[in-house]
Amino acid sequence: MATNKVRGRGRPRRFDPEQGVAAAQQLFHARGYDAVTVSDITDALGINPPSFYAAFGSKAALYGRVLDRWSATGAIPIMDILRPDRPVSEALIDLLEEAARRYGSDPEALGCLVLEGTRCNAAEAREAACELNRAAEDVIRDFIAARYKDDADRLTNYVSTTMSGLSAKARNGHSLEQLLTTARLAGSVLKQVCG
């Protein structure tokens, strides 16, 4: 009995796009969006540019997929830290210390992928990172506002600014211990404000 197999045009893909997203995540995190070229990505994946564009559409679209993957697998577990049963200052201090640990632990991926992306030159990629950053800030603000409504905006700005600074300092070579010291110092301010 003969079977008719329908075969697509061209050669079958020799790479897994999800593994490609993971590899691109490492590149973007290590170097930053602007410093990574399509050629860098295709070299890392062992594919040619037409295969890259067929699989991902564009560098910015791939970056969007990287951010989605990061949110699901590598981001700080904000919801686990900012639980409503925890004192506000304690939870925010834990958030800052966790940020310091994550931003400064991996010498191949220093800083925060999202926060560093908010400063990239490409508008589409920058907006994707800013959207995720705003969503995280909203979670922080809502957590604070449940008990300190009048202070929610200024405390959120303080925590967000501290996290951005931790990320930038990690990228600039601050050690994990330096980052944790800064996070703990910021935490002492939160203790004074939130009790």
BANUDREN-580318 format. One record per residue: residue in three letters; residue number from 1; x, y, z of N, C-alpha, C in turn. Coordinates in Angstrom, 1 decimal. Layout:
N
ALA  NUM  X  Y  Z  X  Y  Z  X  Y  Z;
...
//
This chain:
195
MET  1  0.8  -1.2  0.0  0.0  0.0  0.0  0.9  1.2  0.0;
ALA  2  0.6  2.1  -0.9  1.4  3.3  -1.0  0.8  4.4  -0.2;
THR  3  1.6  5.3  0.4  1.0  6.4  1.2  1.5  7.7  0.5;
ASN  4  0.7  8.7  0.5  1.1  10.0  0.0  1.5  10.9  1.1;
LYS  5  2.7  11.2  1.2  3.2  12.1  2.2  3.3  13.5  1.6;
VAL  6  2.7  14.4  2.3  2.8  15.8  1.9  4.0  16.4  2.5;
ARG  7  4.8  16.9  1.7  6.1  17.5  2.2  6.1  19.0  2.0;
GLY  8  6.5  19.7  3.0  6.6  21.2  2.8  7.7  21.5  1.9;
ARG  9  7.7  22.8  1.5  8.7  23.3  0.6  10.0  23.5  1.4;
GLY  10  11.1  23.3  0.8  12.4  23.6  1.4  12.8  22.5  2.4;
ARG  11  13.9  22.7  3.0  14.4  21.7  3.9  13.7  21.8  5.3;
PRO  12  13.5  20.7  6.0  12.9  20.8  7.3  13.8  21.6  8.2;
ARG  13  13.2  22.2  9.2  14.0  23.0  10.2  14.9  22.0  11.0;
ARG  14  16.1  22.5  11.2  17.1  21.7  11.9  17.3  22.3  13.3;
PHE  15  16.5  23.2  13.7  16.6  23.8  15.0  15.2  23.9  15.6;
ASP  16  15.2  23.9  16.9  14.0  24.1  17.7  13.8  25.6  18.0;
PRO  17  12.7  26.2  17.5  12.6  27.7  17.8  12.6  28.0  19.3;
GLU  18  12.0  27.1  20.1  12.0  27.4  21.6  13.5  27.4  22.1;
GLN  19  14.3  26.5  21.6  15.7  26.5  22.0  16.4  27.8  21.5;
GLY  20  15.9  28.2  20.3  16.4  29.5  19.8  16.1  30.7  20.7;
VAL  21  14.9  30.7  21.2  14.5  31.8  22.1  15.4  31.7  23.4;
ALA  22  15.6  30.5  23.9  16.5  30.4  25.1  17.9  30.9  24.8;
ALA  23  18.4  30.5  23.6  19.8  31.0  23.3  19.8  32.5  23.1;
ALA  24  18.8  33.0  22.4  18.7  34.5  22.2  18.6  35.2  23.6;
GLN  25  17.9  34.6  24.5  17.7  35.2  25.9  19.1  35.4  26.5;
GLN  26  19.9  34.4  26.4  21.3  34.4  26.9  22.1  35.6  26.3;
LEU  27  22.0  35.7  25.0  22.7  36.7  24.2  22.2  38.1  24.7;
PHE  28  20.9  38.3  24.7  20.3  39.6  25.0  20.7  40.0  26.5;
HIS  29  20.6  39.0  27.4  20.9  39.3  28.8  22.4  39.6  29.0;
ALA  30  23.2  38.9  28.3  24.7  39.1  28.4  25.1  40.4  27.8;
ARG  31  24.6  40.8  26.7  25.1  41.9  25.9  24.2  43.1  25.9;
GLY  32  22.9  42.9  26.1  21.9  44.0  25.9  21.4  43.9  24.5;
TYR  33  20.1  44.4  24.3  19.4  44.3  23.0  20.3  44.9  21.9;
ASP  34  20.7  46.1  22.1  21.4  46.9  21.1  22.6  46.2  20.6;
ALA  35  23.4  45.6  21.4  24.7  45.0  21.1  24.6  43.7  20.3;
VAL  36  23.4  43.1  20.4  23.2  41.8  19.7  22.7  42.0  18.3;
THR  37  23.3  41.4  17.3  22.9  41.6  15.9  22.2  40.3  15.5;
VAL  38  21.5  40.4  14.4  20.8  39.2  13.8  21.9  38.2  13.4;
SER  39  23.0  38.7  13.0  24.1  37.7  12.7  24.6  37.0  13.9;
ASP  40  24.7  37.7  15.0  25.1  37.0  16.3  24.1  35.9  16.6;
ILE  41  22.8  36.2  16.4  21.8  35.2  16.7  21.8  34.0  15.8;
THR  42  21.9  34.3  14.5  22.0  33.2  13.5  23.2  32.4  13.7;
ASP  43  24.3  33.0  14.1  25.6  32.2  14.4  25.4  31.3  15.6;
ALA  44  24.7  31.9  16.6  24.5  31.1  17.9  23.6  29.9  17.6;
LEU  45  22.6  30.1  16.7  21.6  29.1  16.5  22.0  28.1  15.3;
GLY  46  23.0  28.5  14.6  23.5  27.7  13.5  22.5  27.7  12.3;
ILE  47  21.9  28.9  12.1  20.9  29.0  11.0  21.3  30.2  10.1;
ASN  48  20.7  30.3  9.0  20.9  31.4  8.1  19.8  32.5  8.3;
PRO  49  20.1  33.7  7.8  19.1  34.8  8.0  17.7  34.5  7.5;
PRO  50  17.5  33.9  6.3  16.1  33.5  5.9  15.4  32.6  6.9;
SER  51  16.1  31.7  7.5  15.5  30.8  8.5  15.2  31.6  9.7;
PHE  52  16.1  32.5  10.1  15.8  33.3  11.3  14.5  34.1  11.1;
TYR  53  14.4  34.8  9.9  13.2  35.6  9.7  11.9  34.8  9.5;
ALA  54  12.1  33.6  9.0  10.9  32.7  8.8  10.4  32.2  10.2;
ALA  55  11.4  32.0  11.1  11.0  31.5  12.5  10.5  32.6  13.4;
PHE  56  11.2  33.8  13.3  10.9  34.8  14.3  10.4  36.1  13.8;
GLY  57  10.5  36.4  12.5  9.9  37.6  12.0  10.9  38.7  12.0;
SER  58  11.4  39.0  13.1  12.4  40.1  13.3  13.1  40.0  14.6;
LYS  59  14.2  40.8  14.8  14.9  40.8  16.0  14.0  41.2  17.2;
ALA  60  13.2  42.3  16.9  12.3  42.8  18.0  11.2  41.8  18.3;
ALA  61  10.7  41.0  17.3  9.7  40.0  17.6  10.3  38.9  18.5;
LEU  62  11.6  38.5  18.1  12.3  37.5  18.9  12.5  38.0  20.3;
TYR  63  12.8  39.3  20.5  13.0  39.8  21.8  11.7  39.8  22.6;
GLY  64  10.6  40.0  22.0  9.3  39.9  22.6  9.1  38.5  23.1;
ARG  65  9.4  37.5  22.3  9.3  36.1  22.8  10.3  35.8  23.9;
VAL  66  11.5  36.4  23.9  12.4  36.3  25.0  11.9  36.8  26.3;
LEU  67  11.2  38.0  26.2  10.6  38.6  27.4  9.5  37.8  27.9;
ASP  68  8.7  37.2  27.0  7.7  36.3  27.5  8.3  35.1  28.2;
ARG  69  9.3  34.5  27.7  10.0  33.4  28.3  10.6  33.8  29.6;
TRP  70  11.2  34.9  29.7  11.8  35.4  30.9  10.7  35.6  32.0;
SER  71  9.6  36.2  31.6  8.5  36.4  32.6  8.1  35.0  33.2;
ALA  72  8.1  34.0  32.4  7.6  32.7  32.8  8.6  31.9  33.6;
THR  73  9.9  32.1  33.3  11.0  31.2  33.8  12.0  31.9  34.6;
GLY  74  12.3  33.2  34.4  13.5  33.8  35.0  13.3  35.0  35.8;
ALA  75  12.1  35.6  35.7  11.8  36.8  36.4  11.7  36.6  37.9;
ILE  76  11.9  37.7  38.7  11.7  37.6  40.1  10.3  37.2  40.4;
PRO  77  10.1  36.3  41.3  8.7  35.8  41.6  8.0  36.8  42.5;
ILE  78  7.6  38.0  41.9  7.0  39.1  42.7  5.8  38.7  43.5;
MET  79  4.9  37.9  42.9  3.7  37.5  43.5  4.0  36.6  44.7;
ASP  80  5.0  35.8  44.7  5.4  35.0  45.8  6.0  35.8  47.0;
ILE  81  6.7  36.9  46.6  7.3  37.7  47.6  6.3  38.7  48.2;
LEU  82  5.5  39.3  47.4  4.6  40.3  47.9  3.2  39.8  48.2;
ARG  83  3.2  38.9  49.2  2.0  38.2  49.6  1.2  39.2  50.6;
PRO  84  -0.1  39.2  50.5  -0.8  40.1  51.4  -0.7  39.7  52.9;
ASP  85  -0.2  38.5  53.3  -0.1  38.2  54.7  1.3  38.6  55.3;
ARG  86  2.1  39.3  54.5  3.4  39.7  54.9  3.4  41.2  55.2;
PRO  87  4.2  41.6  56.2  4.4  43.1  56.5  5.0  43.7  55.2;
VAL  88  4.6  44.9  54.9  5.0  45.6  53.7  6.5  45.8  53.6;
SER  89  7.1  46.3  54.7  8.6  46.6  54.7  9.3  45.3  54.5;
GLU  90  8.9  44.2  55.2  9.6  42.9  55.1  9.6  42.4  53.7;
ALA  91  8.4  42.4  53.1  8.3  41.9  51.7  9.1  42.7  50.7;
LEU  92  9.0  44.1  50.9  9.8  44.9  49.9  11.3  44.7  50.1;
ILE  93  11.7  44.6  51.3  13.2  44.3  51.5  13.6  43.0  50.9;
ASP  94  12.7  41.9  51.1  13.0  40.7  50.4  13.0  40.8  48.9;
LEU  95  12.1  41.6  48.3  12.1  41.9  46.9  13.4  42.5  46.4;
LEU  96  13.9  43.5  47.2  15.2  44.2  46.8  16.4  43.2  46.9;
GLU  97  16.4  42.4  48.0  17.5  41.5  48.2  17.5  40.4  47.1;
GLU  98  16.3  40.0  46.7  16.2  39.0  45.7  16.6  39.6  44.3;
ALA  99  16.3  40.8  44.1  16.7  41.5  42.9  18.3  41.5  42.9;
ALA  100  18.9  41.9  44.0  20.3  42.0  44.1  20.9  40.7  43.8;
ARG  101  20.4  39.6  44.4  20.9  38.3  44.1  20.8  37.9  42.6;
ARG  102  19.7  38.1  42.1  19.5  37.7  40.7  20.3  38.5  39.7;
TYR  103  20.4  39.8  40.0  21.1  40.7  39.1  22.6  40.5  39.2;
GLY  104  23.1  40.0  40.3  24.6  39.9  40.5  25.2  38.6  40.6;
SER  105  24.4  37.5  40.4  24.9  36.2  40.6  25.5  35.5  39.4;
ASP  106  25.0  35.8  38.2  25.4  35.2  37.0  26.3  36.1  36.2;
PRO  107  27.6  35.8  36.2  28.6  36.7  35.5  28.3  36.8  34.0;
GLU  108  27.5  35.9  33.4  27.2  35.9  32.0  25.9  36.6  31.7;
ALA  109  25.2  37.0  32.8  23.9  37.7  32.6  23.6  38.6  33.8;
LEU  110  24.4  39.7  33.8  24.3  40.6  34.9  23.2  41.6  34.7;
GLY  111  22.6  42.1  35.8  21.5  43.0  35.7  20.2  42.3  35.3;
CYS  112  19.2  43.1  35.1  17.8  42.6  34.8  17.6  42.7  33.3;
LEU  113  17.2  41.7  32.7  16.9  41.7  31.3  15.9  42.7  30.9;
VAL  114  14.8  42.8  31.7  13.7  43.8  31.4  14.2  45.2  31.7;
LEU  115  14.8  45.5  32.8  15.2  46.9  33.1  16.2  47.4  32.2;
GLU  116  17.2  46.5  31.8  18.2  46.9  30.8  17.5  47.2  29.5;
GLY  117  16.5  46.4  29.2  15.8  46.6  27.9  15.0  47.9  27.8;
THR  118  14.6  48.4  29.0  13.9  49.7  28.9  14.8  50.9  28.5;
ARG  119  16.1  50.7  28.3  17.0  51.7  27.9  17.5  51.5  26.5;
CYS  120  17.0  50.4  25.8  17.6  50.1  24.5  17.1  51.2  23.5;
ASN  121  17.8  51.2  22.4  17.6  52.2  21.3  16.4  51.9  20.4;
ALA  122  16.1  50.6  20.2  15.0  50.2  19.3  13.6  50.4  20.0;
ALA  123  12.8  51.2  19.4  11.5  51.6  20.0  10.6  50.4  20.3;
GLU  124  10.5  49.5  19.4  9.6  48.3  19.6  10.1  47.5  20.8;
ALA  125  11.4  47.2  20.8  11.9  46.4  21.9  11.9  47.2  23.2;
ARG  126  12.2  48.4  23.2  12.1  49.3  24.4  10.7  49.3  25.0;
GLU  127  9.7  49.4  24.1  8.3  49.5  24.6  7.9  48.1  25.2;
ALA  128  8.3  47.0  24.6  8.0  45.7  25.2  8.6  45.6  26.6;
ALA  129  9.8  46.0  26.8  10.4  45.9  28.1  9.7  46.9  29.0;
CYS  130  9.4  48.1  28.6  8.7  49.1  29.4  7.4  48.6  29.9;
GLU  131  6.7  47.9  29.0  5.4  47.3  29.3  5.5  46.3  30.5;
LEU  132  6.5  45.4  30.4  6.7  44.5  31.5  7.1  45.2  32.8;
ASN  133  7.9  46.2  32.7  8.4  46.9  33.8  7.2  47.7  34.5;
ARG  134  6.3  48.3  33.7  5.1  48.9  34.2  4.2  47.9  34.9;
ALA  135  4.1  46.7  34.4  3.2  45.7  35.0  3.8  45.3  36.4;
ALA  136  5.1  45.2  36.5  5.7  44.9  37.8  5.5  46.0  38.8;
GLU  137  5.7  47.2  38.3  5.4  48.4  39.2  4.0  48.4  39.7;
ASP  138  3.1  48.1  38.8  1.7  48.0  39.2  1.4  47.0  40.3;
VAL  139  2.1  45.9  40.2  1.9  44.9  41.3  2.5  45.4  42.6;
ILE  140  3.6  46.0  42.5  4.3  46.6  43.7  3.4  47.7  44.3;
ARG  141  2.9  48.6  43.5  2.0  49.7  43.9  0.7  49.1  44.6;
ASP  142  0.1  48.1  43.9  -1.1  47.6  44.5  -0.9  46.9  45.9;
PHE  143  0.3  46.2  46.0  0.6  45.6  47.3  0.8  46.7  48.4;
ILE  144  1.5  47.7  48.0  1.7  48.8  49.0  0.4  49.5  49.4;
ALA  145  -0.4  49.8  48.3  -1.6  50.6  48.5  -2.6  49.9  49.4;
ALA  146  -2.6  48.6  49.5  -3.5  47.9  50.3  -3.4  48.3  51.8;
ARG  147  -2.2  48.8  52.2  -2.0  49.2  53.6  -1.5  50.6  53.7;
TYR  148  -0.9  51.1  52.7  -0.3  52.5  52.7  -0.7  53.3  51.5;
LYS  149  -2.0  53.5  51.4  -2.6  54.1  50.1  -1.9  55.4  49.8;
ASP  150  -1.8  56.3  50.8  -1.2  57.6  50.5  0.2  57.6  50.1;
ASP  151  1.0  56.5  50.5  2.4  56.4  50.2  2.7  55.5  49.1;
ALA  152  1.7  54.9  48.4  1.9  53.9  47.4  2.8  54.4  46.3;
ASP  153  2.5  55.5  45.7  3.2  56.0  44.6  4.7  56.3  44.9;
ARG  154  4.9  57.0  46.0  6.3  57.3  46.3  7.1  56.1  46.7;
LEU  155  6.5  55.2  47.4  7.2  54.0  47.8  7.5  53.1  46.6;
THR  156  6.5  53.0  45.7  6.7  52.3  44.5  7.9  52.9  43.7;
ASN  157  7.9  54.2  43.5  9.0  54.8  42.8  10.3  54.6  43.5;
TYR  158  10.4  54.6  44.8  11.6  54.3  45.5  12.1  52.9  45.2;
VAL  159  11.2  51.9  45.4  11.6  50.5  45.1  12.0  50.3  43.7;
SER  160  11.2  50.9  42.7  11.6  50.7  41.3  12.9  51.4  41.0;
THR  161  13.1  52.5  41.5  14.4  53.2  41.3  15.6  52.5  41.9;
THR  162  15.4  51.9  43.0  16.4  51.1  43.7  16.7  49.9  42.8;
MET  163  15.7  49.2  42.3  15.9  48.0  41.5  16.6  48.4  40.2;
SER  164  16.2  49.5  39.6  16.9  50.0  38.4  18.4  50.2  38.7;
GLY  165  18.7  50.9  39.8  20.1  51.1  40.2  20.8  49.9  40.4;
LEU  166  20.2  48.9  41.1  20.9  47.6  41.3  21.2  47.0  40.0;
SER  167  20.3  47.0  39.1  20.6  46.4  37.8  21.7  47.1  37.1;
ALA  168  21.7  48.4  37.0  22.7  49.2  36.4  24.1  48.9  37.0;
LYS  169  24.1  48.9  38.4  25.4  48.7  39.0  25.9  47.2  38.8;
ALA  170  25.0  46.3  38.7  25.4  44.9  38.4  26.1  44.9  37.0;
ARG  171  25.5  45.5  36.1  26.1  45.6  34.7  27.4  46.3  34.7;
ASN  172  27.6  47.2  35.6  28.8  48.0  35.7  29.9  47.3  36.6;
GLY  173  29.6  46.1  37.1  30.6  45.3  37.8  30.6  45.3  39.3;
HIS  174  29.5  45.9  39.9  29.4  45.7  41.3  29.3  44.3  41.7;
SER  175  29.9  43.9  42.8  29.8  42.5  43.3  28.5  42.3  43.9;
LEU  176  28.2  41.0  44.1  26.9  40.6  44.7  26.8  41.2  46.1;
GLU  177  28.0  41.2  46.8  27.9  41.7  48.2  27.6  43.2  48.2;
GLN  178  28.2  44.0  47.2  27.9  45.4  47.1  26.4  45.6  46.8;
LEU  179  25.9  44.8  45.9  24.4  44.9  45.6  23.6  44.6  46.8;
LEU  180  23.9  43.6  47.5  23.1  43.2  48.7  23.2  44.3  49.8;
THR  181  24.4  44.9  49.9  24.6  46.0  50.9  23.7  47.2  50.5;
THR  182  23.6  47.5  49.2  22.7  48.6  48.8  21.3  48.2  49.0;
ALA  183  20.9  47.0  48.7  19.5  46.6  48.9  19.1  46.7  50.4;
ARG  184  20.0  46.3  51.3  19.8  46.3  52.7  19.7  47.7  53.2;
LEU  185  20.5  48.6  52.7  20.5  50.0  53.1  19.1  50.6  52.7;
ALA  186  18.7  50.3  51.5  17.4  50.8  51.0  16.3  50.2  51.9;
GLY  187  16.5  49.0  52.3  15.5  48.3  53.2  15.4  49.0  54.5;
SER  188  16.5  49.6  55.0  16.4  50.3  56.3  15.5  51.6  56.2;
VAL  189  15.5  52.2  55.0  14.6  53.3  54.8  13.2  52.8  54.8;
LEU  190  12.9  51.7  54.1  11.6  51.1  54.0  11.1  50.8  55.4;
LYS  191  11.9  50.3  56.3  11.5  50.0  57.7  11.1  51.3  58.4;
GLN  192  11.8  52.4  58.2  11.5  53.6  58.8  10.1  54.1  58.3;
VAL  193  9.9  54.0  57.0  8.6  54.6  56.5  7.4  53.7  56.8;
CYS  194  7.6  52.3  56.7  6.5  51.4  56.8  6.4  50.8  58.2;
GLY  195  7.4  51.0  59.0  7.3  50.5  60.4  7.8  49.1  60.5;
//
